Amino acid sequence: MKSRYLFPYWCRFLGYALILAHVPVVVFKQSLGFDLNHGPVNNDLLNSHHVFFMTTTLLMAIGLFIVAFSKEKIEDEQISQLRSDSLQWAIYVNYVLLIISLVFTNDTEHILFLNLMVPLAFFIIRFRWVIFRLNSSLSREG
Amino acid sequence: MKNNIRVERAIKNITQADLAEQVGVSRQTINTIESNKYVPSTVLALKIARVFSKPLEEVFMLEDGD
């Protein structure tokens, strides 16, 4: 079974680099407190707050996306099965969280953000975890 | 589903890594198939049987409850 529509193996490192690049930028911004002075409410799409939010969020989302959907070194049928299992788990977790947050909060901006992050982040963590377990069972048996 | 890949490998004197390379999967996959944690696709099962030059039923067999 061939896995199609996946990025090449080296893209994983590009993805991690994008995620890592996004962290210091956001921390720097938060520590300088740019968030506090929005100025007058501005619905223009090109205001600095929106542009900053958009670029950092895109940076992170694209990074997560590339990490999640790049090929493994040896891409075989077991890996594709693990990938689809993890994807199913990620969707379950995402929708459970989404429903809980819809019921118990009315903070739609953060719900959107959660929805953007959770499926990919959970997918990556779960997928890497099962591969780690696979490899450690291999080294135990030698 | 049971299999006797481990036995067949011993007869042919090849390692998991050799078998993995010949059928084009990772060593982890061969290892999990041998320990009955993963059921291979029909294509992969046929490829493995071909490496041992045996019919499929002599390498893979159904268990009670399958």
N, CA and C atoms of all chains as a GROMACS GRO file, in nm:
protein
  624
    1MET      N    1   0.084  -0.120   0.000
    1MET     CA    2   0.000   0.000   0.000
    1MET      C    3   0.088   0.125   0.000
    2LYS      N    4   0.068   0.208  -0.098
    2LYS     CA    5   0.151   0.328  -0.108
    2LYS      C    6   0.080   0.445  -0.041
    3SER      N    7   0.154   0.516   0.044
    3SER     CA    8   0.099   0.638   0.102
    3SER      C    9   0.126   0.752   0.004
    4ARG      N   10   0.019   0.812  -0.042
    4ARG     CA   11   0.039   0.923  -0.134
    4ARG      C   12   0.017   1.053  -0.059
    5TYR      N   13   0.040   1.161  -0.128
    5TYR     CA   14   0.017   1.296  -0.074
    5TYR      C   15   0.090   1.320   0.058
    6LEU      N   16   0.215   1.274   0.069
    6LEU     CA   17   0.294   1.305   0.187
    6LEU      C   18   0.416   1.384   0.144
    7PHE      N   19   0.464   1.469   0.238
    7PHE     CA   20   0.585   1.546   0.208
    7PHE      C   21   0.707   1.455   0.222
    8PRO      N   22   0.818   1.490   0.155
    8PRO     CA   23   0.939   1.408   0.171
    8PRO      C   24   0.990   1.410   0.315
    9TYR      N   25   1.076   1.314   0.346
    9TYR     CA   26   1.125   1.296   0.483
    9TYR      C   27   1.188   1.422   0.541
   10TRP      N   28   1.270   1.493   0.460
   10TRP     CA   29   1.343   1.608   0.514
   10TRP      C   30   1.250   1.722   0.555
   11CYS      N   31   1.128   1.722   0.505
   11CYS     CA   32   1.033   1.828   0.540
   11CYS      C   33   1.000   1.829   0.689
   12ARG      N   34   1.013   1.711   0.753
   12ARG     CA   35   0.986   1.705   0.897
   12ARG      C   36   1.073   1.806   0.972
   13PHE      N   37   1.201   1.814   0.933
   13PHE     CA   38   1.294   1.904   1.004
   13PHE      C   39   1.261   2.049   0.975
   14LEU      N   40   1.217   2.074   0.851
   14LEU     CA   41   1.172   2.209   0.815
   14LEU      C   42   1.053   2.248   0.902
   15GLY      N   43   0.961   2.152   0.922
   15GLY     CA   44   0.842   2.178   1.004
   15GLY      C   45   0.879   2.210   1.148
   16TYR      N   46   0.969   2.128   1.206
   16TYR     CA   47   1.014   2.155   1.343
   16TYR      C   48   1.080   2.292   1.350
   17ALA      N   49   1.158   2.327   1.247
   17ALA     CA   50   1.225   2.457   1.246
   17ALA      C   51   1.121   2.570   1.247
   18LEU      N   52   1.014   2.554   1.169
   18LEU     CA   53   0.910   2.657   1.165
   18LEU      C   54   0.842   2.672   1.301
   19ILE      N   55   0.812   2.556   1.365
   19ILE     CA   56   0.747   2.562   1.497
   19ILE      C   57   0.840   2.630   1.597
   20LEU      N   58   0.967   2.589   1.595
   20LEU     CA   59   1.064   2.648   1.688
   20LEU      C   60   1.084   2.796   1.661
   21ALA      N   61   1.080   2.834   1.532
   21ALA     CA   62   1.099   2.976   1.498
   21ALA      C   63   0.984   3.060   1.552
   22HIS      N   64   0.865   3.001   1.556
   22HIS     CA   65   0.748   3.077   1.598
   22HIS      C   66   0.747   3.105   1.748
   23VAL      N   67   0.809   3.013   1.828
   23VAL     CA   68   0.804   3.028   1.974
   23VAL      C   69   0.874   3.156   2.022
   24PRO      N   70   1.003   3.178   1.989
   24PRO     CA   71   1.068   3.300   2.041
   24PRO      C   72   1.001   3.428   1.994
   25VAL      N   73   0.946   3.428   1.875
   25VAL     CA   74   0.879   3.548   1.824
   25VAL      C   75   0.760   3.584   1.912
   26VAL      N   76   0.680   3.481   1.945
   26VAL     CA   77   0.561   3.506   2.027
   26VAL      C   78   0.601   3.545   2.169
   27VAL      N   79   0.701   3.474   2.224
   27VAL     CA   80   0.747   3.505   2.360
   27VAL      C   81   0.799   3.649   2.367
   28PHE      N   82   0.876   3.687   2.265
   28PHE     CA   83   0.932   3.822   2.258
   28PHE      C   84   0.821   3.926   2.256
   29LYS      N   85   0.720   3.898   2.176
   29LYS     CA   86   0.609   3.992   2.165
   29LYS      C   87   0.533   4.004   2.297
   30GLN      N   88   0.507   3.888   2.358
   30GLN     CA   89   0.434   3.889   2.486
   30GLN      C   90   0.514   3.964   2.593
   31SER      N   91   0.647   3.941   2.593
   31SER     CA   92   0.727   4.001   2.699
   31SER      C   93   0.737   4.152   2.681
   32LEU      N   94   0.729   4.199   2.557
   32LEU     CA   95   0.729   4.343   2.535
   32LEU      C   96   0.592   4.406   2.558
   33GLY      N   97   0.490   4.319   2.565
   33GLY     CA   98   0.356   4.369   2.596
   33GLY      C   99   0.290   4.444   2.483
   34PHE      N  100   0.319   4.405   2.359
   34PHE     CA  101   0.251   4.468   2.246
   34PHE      C  102   0.101   4.446   2.250
   35ASP      N  103   0.064   4.334   2.314
   35ASP     CA  104  -0.077   4.300   2.318
   35ASP      C  105  -0.161   4.406   2.388
   36LEU      N  106  -0.097   4.482   2.481
   36LEU     CA  107  -0.174   4.572   2.565
   36LEU      C  108  -0.222   4.696   2.490
   37ASN      N  109  -0.141   4.744   2.393
   37ASN     CA  110  -0.183   4.867   2.327
   37ASN      C  111  -0.235   4.844   2.185
   38HIS      N  112  -0.356   4.795   2.178
   38HIS     CA  113  -0.416   4.773   2.047
   38HIS      C  114  -0.450   4.905   1.979
   39GLY      N  115  -0.465   5.007   2.057
   39GLY     CA  116  -0.509   5.133   2.000
   39GLY      C  117  -0.658   5.125   1.972
   40PRO      N  118  -0.708   5.215   1.891
   40PRO     CA  119  -0.851   5.211   1.858
   40PRO      C  120  -0.884   5.082   1.783
   41VAL      N  121  -1.005   5.035   1.806
   41VAL     CA  122  -1.046   4.911   1.739
   41VAL      C  123  -1.043   4.935   1.589
   42ASN      N  124  -0.972   4.847   1.522
   42ASN     CA  125  -0.946   4.868   1.382
   42ASN      C  126  -0.982   4.740   1.307
   43ASN      N  127  -1.080   4.748   1.223
   43ASN     CA  128  -1.122   4.627   1.153
   43ASN      C  129  -1.047   4.606   1.022
   44ASP      N  130  -0.956   4.697   0.994
   44ASP     CA  131  -0.875   4.683   0.874
   44ASP      C  132  -0.792   4.555   0.885
   45LEU      N  133  -0.791   4.475   0.778
   45LEU     CA  134  -0.718   4.348   0.783
   45LEU      C  135  -0.567   4.369   0.790
   46LEU      N  136  -0.522   4.491   0.758
   46LEU     CA  137  -0.378   4.512   0.754
   46LEU      C  138  -0.324   4.579   0.880
   47ASN      N  139  -0.407   4.583   0.991
   47ASN     CA  140  -0.349   4.642   1.111
   47ASN      C  141  -0.243   4.550   1.171
   48SER      N  142  -0.149   4.608   1.244
   48SER     CA  143  -0.028   4.533   1.282
   48SER      C  144  -0.062   4.412   1.368
   49HIS      N  145  -0.163   4.428   1.454
   49HIS     CA  146  -0.199   4.316   1.541
   49HIS      C  147  -0.244   4.196   1.459
   50HIS      N  148  -0.329   4.222   1.362
   50HIS     CA  149  -0.381   4.111   1.282
   50HIS      C  150  -0.270   4.047   1.198
   51VAL      N  151  -0.187   4.130   1.138
   51VAL     CA  152  -0.080   4.077   1.053
   51VAL      C  153   0.014   3.991   1.136
   52PHE      N  154   0.046   4.038   1.257
   52PHE     CA  155   0.135   3.960   1.343
   52PHE      C  156   0.070   3.827   1.380
   53PHE      N  157  -0.055   3.835   1.423
   53PHE     CA  158  -0.128   3.713   1.462
   53PHE      C  159  -0.132   3.615   1.346
   54MET      N  160  -0.160   3.669   1.228
   54MET     CA  161  -0.174   3.583   1.111
   54MET      C  162  -0.043   3.515   1.078
   55THR      N  163   0.066   3.593   1.077
   55THR     CA  164   0.194   3.532   1.035
   55THR      C  165   0.242   3.430   1.137
   56THR      N  166   0.232   3.462   1.268
   56THR     CA  167   0.282   3.364   1.365
   56THR      C  168   0.194   3.239   1.365
   57THR      N  169   0.064   3.258   1.355
   57THR     CA  170  -0.026   3.142   1.355
   57THR      C  171  -0.002   3.057   1.232
   58LEU      N  172   0.015   3.122   1.119
   58LEU     CA  173   0.041   3.048   0.996
   58LEU      C  174   0.172   2.972   1.006
   59LEU      N  175   0.274   3.039   1.062
   59LEU     CA  176   0.405   2.976   1.079
   59LEU      C  177   0.391   2.847   1.158
   60MET      N  178   0.317   2.857   1.270
   60MET     CA  179   0.301   2.740   1.355
   60MET      C  180   0.215   2.634   1.289
   61ALA      N  181   0.106   2.677   1.227
   61ALA     CA  182   0.014   2.580   1.167
   61ALA      C  183   0.081   2.506   1.051
   62ILE      N  184   0.154   2.582   0.969
   62ILE     CA  185   0.223   2.517   0.856
   62ILE      C  186   0.331   2.422   0.908
   63GLY      N  187   0.401   2.467   1.013
   63GLY     CA  188   0.504   2.380   1.073
   63GLY      C  189   0.444   2.250   1.122
   64LEU      N  190   0.337   2.259   1.199
   64LEU     CA  191   0.269   2.139   1.250
   64LEU      C  192   0.222   2.050   1.135
   65PHE      N  193   0.167   2.115   1.034
   65PHE     CA  194   0.112   2.043   0.919
   65PHE      C  195   0.221   1.962   0.848
   66ILE      N  196   0.335   2.028   0.827
   66ILE     CA  197   0.444   1.961   0.755
   66ILE      C  198   0.502   1.847   0.838
   67VAL      N  199   0.516   1.871   0.971
   67VAL     CA  200   0.569   1.765   1.057
   67VAL      C  201   0.473   1.645   1.054
   68ALA      N  202   0.343   1.675   1.063
   68ALA     CA  203   0.245   1.567   1.070
   68ALA      C  204   0.241   1.485   0.942
   69PHE      N  205   0.257   1.550   0.828
   69PHE     CA  206   0.237   1.478   0.703
   69PHE      C  207   0.363   1.467   0.619
   70SER      N  208   0.478   1.445   0.686
   70SER     CA  209   0.595   1.411   0.608
   70SER      C  210   0.622   1.262   0.624
   71LYS      N  211   0.687   1.206   0.524
   71LYS     CA  212   0.712   1.062   0.522
   71LYS      C  213   0.807   1.020   0.632
   72GLU      N  214   0.796   0.894   0.671
   72GLU     CA  215   0.895   0.835   0.758
   72GLU      C  216   1.013   0.791   0.672
   73LYS      N  217   1.124   0.756   0.737
   73LYS     CA  218   1.241   0.712   0.663
   73LYS      C  219   1.206   0.590   0.578
   74ILE      N  220   1.146   0.490   0.642
   74ILE     CA  221   1.095   0.375   0.566
   74ILE      C  222   0.944   0.377   0.580
   75GLU      N  223   0.879   0.413   0.472
   75GLU     CA  224   0.733   0.430   0.477
   75GLU      C  225   0.670   0.299   0.432
   76ASP      N  226   0.620   0.218   0.527
   76ASP     CA  227   0.558   0.092   0.486
   76ASP      C  228   0.414   0.086   0.533
   77GLU      N  229   0.351  -0.030   0.513
   77GLU     CA  230   0.207  -0.037   0.540
   77GLU      C  231   0.174  -0.024   0.688
   78GLN      N  232   0.264  -0.070   0.775
   78GLN     CA  233   0.236  -0.057   0.918
   78GLN      C  234   0.235   0.091   0.958
   79ILE      N  235   0.331   0.166   0.903
   79ILE     CA  236   0.336   0.309   0.931
   79ILE      C  237   0.208   0.377   0.884
   80SER      N  238   0.158   0.339   0.765
   80SER     CA  239   0.034   0.405   0.721
   80SER      C  240  -0.083   0.366   0.810
   81GLN      N  241  -0.081   0.243   0.862
   81GLN     CA  242  -0.189   0.206   0.953
   81GLN      C  243  -0.181   0.287   1.082
   82LEU      N  244  -0.060   0.300   1.136
   82LEU     CA  245  -0.042   0.379   1.258
   82LEU      C  246  -0.083   0.523   1.234
   83ARG      N  247  -0.052   0.572   1.114
   83ARG     CA  248  -0.087   0.710   1.081
   83ARG      C  249  -0.238   0.728   1.082
   84SER      N  250  -0.309   0.635   1.021
   84SER     CA  251  -0.455   0.655   1.017
   84SER      C  252  -0.518   0.632   1.154
   85ASP      N  253  -0.463   0.539   1.234
   85ASP     CA  254  -0.511   0.523   1.372
   85ASP      C  255  -0.496   0.652   1.451
   86SER      N  256  -0.376   0.711   1.438
   86SER     CA  257  -0.347   0.833   1.514
   86SER      C  258  -0.437   0.947   1.470
   87LEU      N  259  -0.463   0.950   1.340
   87LEU     CA  260  -0.550   1.054   1.285
   87LEU      C  261  -0.690   1.040   1.344
   88GLN      N  262  -0.736   0.916   1.354
   88GLN     CA  263  -0.869   0.892   1.412
   88GLN      C  264  -0.873   0.939   1.557
   89TRP      N  265  -0.770   0.905   1.633
   89TRP     CA  266  -0.762   0.950   1.772
   89TRP      C  267  -0.763   1.101   1.782
   90ALA      N  268  -0.685   1.164   1.692
   90ALA     CA  269  -0.674   1.310   1.696
   90ALA      C  270  -0.810   1.375   1.671
   91ILE      N  271  -0.885   1.319   1.578
   91ILE     CA  272  -1.017   1.376   1.548
   91ILE      C  273  -1.111   1.356   1.668
   92TYR      N  274  -1.108   1.237   1.727
   92TYR     CA  275  -1.189   1.213   1.848
   92TYR      C  276  -1.159   1.316   1.955
   93VAL      N  277  -1.029   1.329   1.988
   93VAL     CA  278  -0.988   1.420   2.095
   93VAL      C  279  -1.030   1.562   2.063
   94ASN      N  280  -1.009   1.600   1.936
   94ASN     CA  281  -1.043   1.735   1.895
   94ASN      C  282  -1.191   1.763   1.915
   95TYR      N  283  -1.276   1.670   1.872
   95TYR     CA  284  -1.419   1.695   1.881
   95TYR      C  285  -1.470   1.690   2.024
   96VAL      N  286  -1.412   1.602   2.106
   96VAL     CA  287  -1.451   1.600   2.247
   96VAL      C  288  -1.418   1.736   2.310
   97LEU      N  289  -1.294   1.784   2.286
   97LEU     CA  290  -1.254   1.914   2.341
   97LEU      C  291  -1.341   2.027   2.286
   98LEU      N  292  -1.369   2.018   2.156
   98LEU     CA  293  -1.449   2.122   2.091
   98LEU      C  294  -1.588   2.130   2.153
   99ILE      N  295  -1.649   2.013   2.172
   99ILE     CA  296  -1.785   2.010   2.227
   99ILE      C  297  -1.784   2.061   2.371
  100ILE      N  298  -1.684   2.013   2.449
  100ILE     CA  299  -1.674   2.059   2.588
  100ILE      C  300  -1.658   2.210   2.592
  101SER      N  301  -1.569   2.262   2.506
  101SER     CA  302  -1.544   2.407   2.514
  101SER      C  303  -1.662   2.486   2.460
  102LEU      N  304  -1.736   2.430   2.364
  102LEU     CA  305  -1.855   2.500   2.315
  102LEU      C  306  -1.962   2.509   2.423
  103VAL      N  307  -1.974   2.402   2.501
  103VAL     CA  308  -2.077   2.399   2.605
  103VAL      C  309  -2.039   2.490   2.722
  104PHE      N  310  -1.911   2.484   2.762
  104PHE     CA  311  -1.874   2.551   2.888
  104PHE      C  312  -1.813   2.689   2.874
  105THR      N  313  -1.783   2.733   2.751
  105THR     CA  314  -1.732   2.870   2.737
  105THR      C  315  -1.803   2.938   2.620
  106ASN      N  316  -1.784   3.070   2.611
  106ASN     CA  317  -1.831   3.135   2.488
  106ASN      C  318  -1.719   3.218   2.426
  107ASP      N  319  -1.598   3.165   2.444
  107ASP     CA  320  -1.478   3.232   2.398
  107ASP      C  321  -1.440   3.178   2.260
  108THR      N  322  -1.509   3.227   2.156
  108THR     CA  323  -1.492   3.162   2.025
  108THR      C  324  -1.353   3.178   1.966
  109GLU      N  325  -1.285   3.289   2.000
  109GLU     CA  326  -1.153   3.310   1.940
  109GLU      C  327  -1.055   3.200   1.982
  110HIS      N  328  -1.061   3.165   2.113
  110HIS     CA  329  -0.971   3.062   2.161
  110HIS      C  330  -1.015   2.924   2.118
  111ILE      N  331  -1.146   2.906   2.098
  111ILE     CA  332  -1.195   2.777   2.048
  111ILE      C  333  -1.140   2.754   1.907
  112LEU      N  334  -1.139   2.858   1.828
  112LEU     CA  335  -1.084   2.848   1.692
  112LEU      C  336  -0.937   2.808   1.699
  113PHE      N  337  -0.865   2.874   1.790
  113PHE     CA  338  -0.723   2.848   1.804
  113PHE      C  339  -0.698   2.704   1.848
  114LEU      N  340  -0.779   2.660   1.945
  114LEU     CA  341  -0.772   2.522   1.995
  114LEU      C  342  -0.794   2.424   1.882
  115ASN      N  343  -0.894   2.454   1.802
  115ASN     CA  344  -0.932   2.367   1.692
  115ASN      C  345  -0.823   2.360   1.586
  116LEU      N  346  -0.748   2.469   1.576
  116LEU     CA  347  -0.638   2.474   1.479
  116LEU      C  348  -0.521   2.387   1.525
  117MET      N  349  -0.497   2.391   1.657
  117MET     CA  350  -0.378   2.326   1.711
  117MET      C  351  -0.399   2.180   1.745
  118VAL      N  352  -0.510   2.150   1.816
  118VAL     CA  353  -0.524   2.020   1.881
  118VAL      C  354  -0.514   1.900   1.786
  119PRO      N  355  -0.585   1.899   1.672
  119PRO     CA  356  -0.578   1.778   1.591
  119PRO      C  357  -0.435   1.747   1.546
  120LEU      N  358  -0.365   1.849   1.495
  120LEU     CA  359  -0.230   1.824   1.445
  120LEU      C  360  -0.135   1.791   1.558
  121ALA      N  361  -0.142   1.869   1.668
  121ALA     CA  362  -0.049   1.846   1.779
  121ALA      C  363  -0.073   1.708   1.840
  122PHE      N  364  -0.198   1.674   1.864
  122PHE     CA  365  -0.226   1.544   1.923
  122PHE      C  366  -0.186   1.432   1.828
  123PHE      N  367  -0.212   1.451   1.699
  123PHE     CA  368  -0.175   1.351   1.600
  123PHE      C  369  -0.024   1.327   1.603
  124ILE      N  370   0.055   1.436   1.604
  124ILE     CA  371   0.201   1.422   1.601
  124ILE      C  372   0.248   1.348   1.726
  125ILE      N  373   0.195   1.391   1.843
  125ILE     CA  374   0.240   1.328   1.968
  125ILE      C  375   0.204   1.180   1.969
  126ARG      N  376   0.082   1.147   1.932
  126ARG     CA  377   0.039   1.007   1.936
  126ARG      C  378   0.118   0.922   1.835
  127PHE      N  379   0.138   0.974   1.717
  127PHE     CA  380   0.208   0.902   1.611
  127PHE      C  381   0.353   0.876   1.650
  128ARG      N  382   0.419   0.981   1.702
  128ARG     CA  383   0.560   0.964   1.743
  128ARG      C  384   0.569   0.868   1.860
  129TRP      N  385   0.469   0.870   1.949
  129TRP     CA  386   0.469   0.783   2.065
  129TRP      C  387   0.458   0.636   2.022
  130VAL      N  388   0.367   0.603   1.930
  130VAL     CA  389   0.357   0.462   1.889
  130VAL      C  390   0.482   0.417   1.814
  131ILE      N  391   0.542   0.506   1.738
  131ILE     CA  392   0.666   0.469   1.668
  131ILE      C  393   0.779   0.449   1.768
  132PHE      N  394   0.782   0.534   1.870
  132PHE     CA  395   0.882   0.518   1.976
  132PHE      C  396   0.865   0.383   2.045
  133ARG      N  397   0.739   0.347   2.073
  133ARG     CA  398   0.714   0.218   2.140
  133ARG      C  399   0.753   0.102   2.050
  134LEU      N  400   0.727   0.116   1.921
  134LEU     CA  401   0.764   0.013   1.822
  134LEU      C  402   0.916  -0.006   1.824
  135ASN      N  403   0.988   0.105   1.821
  135ASN     CA  404   1.134   0.096   1.818
  135ASN      C  405   1.189   0.040   1.947
  136SER      N  406   1.125   0.077   2.060
  136SER     CA  407   1.181   0.028   2.186
  136SER      C  408   1.152  -0.122   2.202
  137SER      N  409   1.039  -0.171   2.148
  137SER     CA  410   1.014  -0.315   2.155
  137SER      C  411   1.114  -0.390   2.068
  138LEU      N  412   1.155  -0.326   1.959
  138LEU     CA  413   1.255  -0.387   1.871
  138LEU      C  414   1.389  -0.398   1.942
  139SER      N  415   1.429  -0.292   2.011
  139SER     CA  416   1.562  -0.297   2.074
  139SER      C  417   1.561  -0.389   2.196
  140ARG      N  418   1.442  -0.407   2.258
  140ARG     CA  419   1.436  -0.502   2.369
  140ARG      C  420   1.459  -0.645   2.321
  141GLU      N  421   1.398  -0.676   2.204
  141GLU     CA  422   1.411  -0.813   2.154
  141GLU      C  423   1.540  -0.834   2.078
  142GLY      N  424   1.604  -0.726   2.040
  142GLY     CA  425   1.736  -0.736   1.977
  142GLY      C  426   1.734  -0.773   1.833
  143MET      N  427  -0.428  -1.456   1.362
  143MET     CA  428  -0.348  -1.526   1.261
  143MET      C  429  -0.208  -1.555   1.315
  144LYS      N  430  -0.166  -1.678   1.295
  144LYS     CA  431  -0.030  -1.716   1.338
  144LYS      C  432   0.062  -1.717   1.217
  145ASN      N  433   0.190  -1.716   1.244
  145ASN     CA  434   0.285  -1.736   1.133
  145ASN      C  435   0.410  -1.803   1.184
  146ASN      N  436   0.483  -1.867   1.096
  146ASN     CA  437   0.611  -1.922   1.140
  146ASN      C  438   0.728  -1.860   1.062
  147ILE      N  439   0.722  -1.729   1.052
  147ILE     CA  440   0.830  -1.657   0.984
  147ILE      C  441   0.963  -1.680   1.057
  148ARG      N  442   0.957  -1.680   1.190
  148ARG     CA  443   1.080  -1.695   1.268
  148ARG      C  444   1.149  -1.828   1.233
  149VAL      N  445   1.067  -1.935   1.223
  149VAL     CA  446   1.121  -2.068   1.189
  149VAL      C  447   1.177  -2.067   1.048
  150GLU      N  448   1.098  -2.012   0.957
  150GLU     CA  449   1.141  -2.010   0.816
  150GLU      C  450   1.269  -1.928   0.799
  151ARG      N  451   1.279  -1.822   0.878
  151ARG     CA  452   1.400  -1.740   0.873
  151ARG      C  453   1.520  -1.819   0.921
  152ALA      N  454   1.498  -1.897   1.028
  152ALA     CA  455   1.607  -1.977   1.082
  152ALA      C  456   1.651  -2.082   0.979
  153ILE      N  457   1.553  -2.142   0.911
  153ILE     CA  458   1.587  -2.243   0.808
  153ILE      C  459   1.670  -2.178   0.697
  154LYS      N  460   1.624  -2.061   0.654
  154LYS     CA  461   1.693  -1.993   0.543
  154LYS      C  462   1.816  -1.916   0.591
  155ASN      N  463   1.827  -1.907   0.724
  155ASN     CA  464   1.940  -1.837   0.786
  155ASN      C  465   1.952  -1.691   0.741
  156ILE      N  466   1.840  -1.618   0.753
  156ILE     CA  467   1.845  -1.473   0.726
  156ILE      C  468   1.792  -1.399   0.849
  157THR      N  469   1.836  -1.275   0.865
  157THR     CA  470   1.793  -1.195   0.980
  157THR      C  471   1.663  -1.121   0.946
  158GLN      N  472   1.602  -1.062   1.049
  158GLN     CA  473   1.483  -0.978   1.028
  158GLN      C  474   1.514  -0.866   0.930
  159ALA      N  475   1.632  -0.809   0.945
  159ALA     CA  476   1.670  -0.697   0.859
  159ALA      C  477   1.681  -0.741   0.713
  160ASP      N  478   1.738  -0.863   0.691
  160ASP     CA  479   1.749  -0.914   0.554
  160ASP      C  480   1.610  -0.931   0.491
  161LEU      N  481   1.522  -0.994   0.568
  161LEU     CA  482   1.386  -1.019   0.519
  161LEU      C  483   1.316  -0.886   0.491
  162ALA      N  484   1.332  -0.792   0.585
  162ALA     CA  485   1.268  -0.661   0.569
  162ALA      C  486   1.313  -0.595   0.439
  163GLU      N  487   1.442  -0.605   0.413
  163GLU     CA  488   1.495  -0.541   0.293
  163GLU      C  489   1.440  -0.608   0.166
  164GLN      N  490   1.430  -0.742   0.172
  164GLN     CA  491   1.385  -0.814   0.053
  164GLN      C  492   1.238  -0.786   0.020
  165VAL      N  493   1.156  -0.761   0.122
  165VAL     CA  494   1.015  -0.735   0.092
  165VAL      C  495   0.981  -0.586   0.096
  166GLY      N  496   1.083  -0.502   0.128
  166GLY     CA  497   1.063  -0.357   0.120
  166GLY      C  498   0.981  -0.297   0.232
  167VAL      N  499   1.001  -0.347   0.356
  167VAL     CA  500   0.938  -0.282   0.473
  167VAL      C  501   1.046  -0.258   0.577
  168SER      N  502   1.006  -0.199   0.692
  168SER     CA  503   1.105  -0.174   0.795
  168SER      C  504   1.122  -0.299   0.881
  169ARG      N  505   1.233  -0.302   0.956
  169ARG     CA  506   1.259  -0.416   1.044
  169ARG      C  507   1.153  -0.425   1.154
  170GLN      N  508   1.105  -0.309   1.196
  170GLN     CA  509   1.000  -0.305   1.299
  170GLN      C  510   0.876  -0.382   1.252
  171THR      N  511   0.843  -0.365   1.124
  171THR     CA  512   0.723  -0.432   1.072
  171THR      C  513   0.739  -0.583   1.076
  172ILE      N  514   0.856  -0.633   1.031
  172ILE     CA  515   0.881  -0.778   1.036
  172ILE      C  516   0.874  -0.826   1.181
  173ASN      N  517   0.932  -0.748   1.271
  173ASN     CA  518   0.933  -0.785   1.412
  173ASN      C  519   0.791  -0.794   1.469
  174THR      N  520   0.707  -0.697   1.438
  174THR     CA  521   0.571  -0.701   1.493
  174THR      C  522   0.488  -0.812   1.427
  175ILE      N  523   0.516  -0.842   1.301
  175ILE     CA  524   0.445  -0.954   1.238
  175ILE      C  525   0.485  -1.084   1.307
  176GLU      N  526   0.614  -1.102   1.331
  176GLU     CA  527   0.663  -1.225   1.395
  176GLU      C  528   0.602  -1.242   1.534
  177SER      N  529   0.586  -1.132   1.606
  177SER     CA  530   0.531  -1.146   1.741
  177SER      C  531   0.378  -1.131   1.742
  178ASN      N  532   0.317  -1.148   1.624
  178ASN     CA  533   0.171  -1.149   1.611
  178ASN      C  534   0.101  -1.021   1.657
  179LYS      N  535   0.175  -0.908   1.653
  179LYS     CA  536   0.112  -0.782   1.693
  179LYS      C  537   0.055  -0.710   1.572
  180TYR      N  538   0.100  -0.747   1.455
  180TYR     CA  539   0.054  -0.679   1.334
  180TYR      C  540   0.021  -0.783   1.228
  181VAL      N  541  -0.096  -0.768   1.165
  181VAL     CA  542  -0.136  -0.857   1.057
  181VAL      C  543  -0.101  -0.791   0.924
  182PRO      N  544  -0.013  -0.853   0.845
  182PRO     CA  545   0.029  -0.787   0.721
  182PRO      C  546  -0.083  -0.789   0.617
  183SER      N  547  -0.071  -0.701   0.519
  183SER     CA  548  -0.166  -0.701   0.408
  183SER      C  549  -0.140  -0.827   0.324
  184THR      N  550  -0.234  -0.860   0.238
  184THR     CA  551  -0.219  -0.978   0.153
  184THR      C  552  -0.095  -0.966   0.066
  185VAL      N  553  -0.072  -0.847   0.013
  185VAL     CA  554   0.043  -0.826  -0.074
  185VAL      C  555   0.173  -0.857   0.001
  186LEU      N  556   0.183  -0.803   0.124
  186LEU     CA  557   0.306  -0.824   0.200
  186LEU      C  558   0.321  -0.972   0.239
  187ALA      N  559   0.209  -1.036   0.276
  187ALA     CA  560   0.214  -1.178   0.313
  187ALA      C  561   0.263  -1.261   0.195
  188LEU      N  562   0.211  -1.232   0.076
  188LEU     CA  563   0.253  -1.304  -0.044
  188LEU      C  564   0.401  -1.282  -0.073
  189LYS      N  565   0.446  -1.158  -0.053
  189LYS     CA  566   0.588  -1.129  -0.077
  189LYS      C  567   0.676  -1.209   0.019
  190ILE      N  568   0.632  -1.215   0.147
  190ILE     CA  569   0.712  -1.288   0.246
  190ILE      C  570   0.717  -1.437   0.210
  191ALA      N  571   0.601  -1.492   0.173
  191ALA     CA  572   0.597  -1.633   0.135
  191ALA      C  573   0.687  -1.659   0.014
  192ARG      N  574   0.693  -1.562  -0.076
  192ARG     CA  575   0.775  -1.580  -0.195
  192ARG      C  576   0.924  -1.585  -0.160
  193VAL      N  577   0.962  -1.503  -0.060
  193VAL     CA  578   1.103  -1.506  -0.017
  193VAL      C  579   1.141  -1.646   0.030
  194PHE      N  580   1.047  -1.712   0.102
  194PHE     CA  581   1.077  -1.846   0.154
  194PHE      C  582   1.045  -1.956   0.052
  195SER      N  583   0.997  -1.916  -0.067
  195SER     CA  584   0.957  -2.011  -0.173
  195SER      C  585   0.860  -2.116  -0.120
  196LYS      N  586   0.762  -2.072  -0.043
  196LYS     CA  587   0.662  -2.164   0.012
  196LYS      C  588   0.525  -2.107  -0.021
  197PRO      N  589   0.423  -2.195  -0.026
  197PRO     CA  590   0.287  -2.140  -0.041
  197PRO      C  591   0.247  -2.061   0.083
  198LEU      N  592   0.157  -1.969   0.064
  198LEU     CA  593   0.117  -1.877   0.171
  198LEU      C  594   0.072  -1.951   0.297
  199GLU      N  595  -0.002  -2.061   0.279
  199GLU     CA  596  -0.060  -2.132   0.394
  199GLU      C  597   0.046  -2.197   0.482
  200GLU      N  598   0.166  -2.217   0.428
  200GLU     CA  599   0.269  -2.278   0.510
  200GLU      C  600   0.342  -2.175   0.596
  201VAL      N  601   0.325  -2.048   0.560
  201VAL     CA  602   0.390  -1.942   0.638
  201VAL      C  603   0.290  -1.876   0.734
  202PHE      N  604   0.169  -1.851   0.682
  202PHE     CA  605   0.065  -1.787   0.765
  202PHE      C  606  -0.052  -1.884   0.781
  203MET      N  607  -0.104  -1.896   0.900
  203MET     CA  608  -0.222  -1.982   0.919
  203MET      C  609  -0.322  -1.917   1.013
  204LEU      N  610  -0.450  -1.948   0.989
  204LEU     CA  611  -0.556  -1.893   1.073
  204LEU      C  612  -0.555  -1.960   1.210
  205GLU      N  613  -0.598  -1.884   1.310
  205GLU     CA  614  -0.614  -1.941   1.444
  205GLU      C  615  -0.761  -1.959   1.473
  206ASP      N  616  -0.792  -2.034   1.580
  206ASP     CA  617  -0.932  -2.040   1.625
  206ASP      C  618  -0.974  -1.899   1.664
  207GLY      N  619  -1.094  -1.863   1.624
  207GLY     CA  620  -1.142  -1.729   1.660
  207GLY      C  621  -1.118  -1.626   1.552
  208ASP      N  622  -1.039  -1.658   1.452
  208ASP     CA  623  -1.020  -1.564   1.340
  208ASP      C  624  -1.142  -1.568   1.249
   0.00000   0.00000   0.00000
